[in-house]
């Protein structure tokens, strides 16, 4: 009985899983770096808006139910078009970067 095809299949599966995990971890790291460079000055590094700008502009905490009940589409629109004093990032960030930021906002709320 030849187990070689089975061993190759397992190796391919393991490699694919490792690449997906690395890609996911990399995307999360990219989102964190992007958030830090574009958002943290106002929204705070933890999304609580506990910054001088956040307090003066009464920016909502990303952990709040009001923010978290918004759909991904709504958050995408806010990041893309801006809201109030928040600038628009349309044309400054790619659609994928904006999607990563929405995911990161969701992750911050879990912490």
JOKA-V68312 format. One record per helix or strand of 2 or more residues. SS is the DSSP state (H for helix, E for strand). FROM is the first residue (numbers start at 0). LEN is the number of residues. If there is no record, write none. Layout:
SS FROM LEN
SS FROM LEN
//
This chain:
H 3 35
H 39 4
H 51 5
H 64 4
H 71 10
H 94 16
//
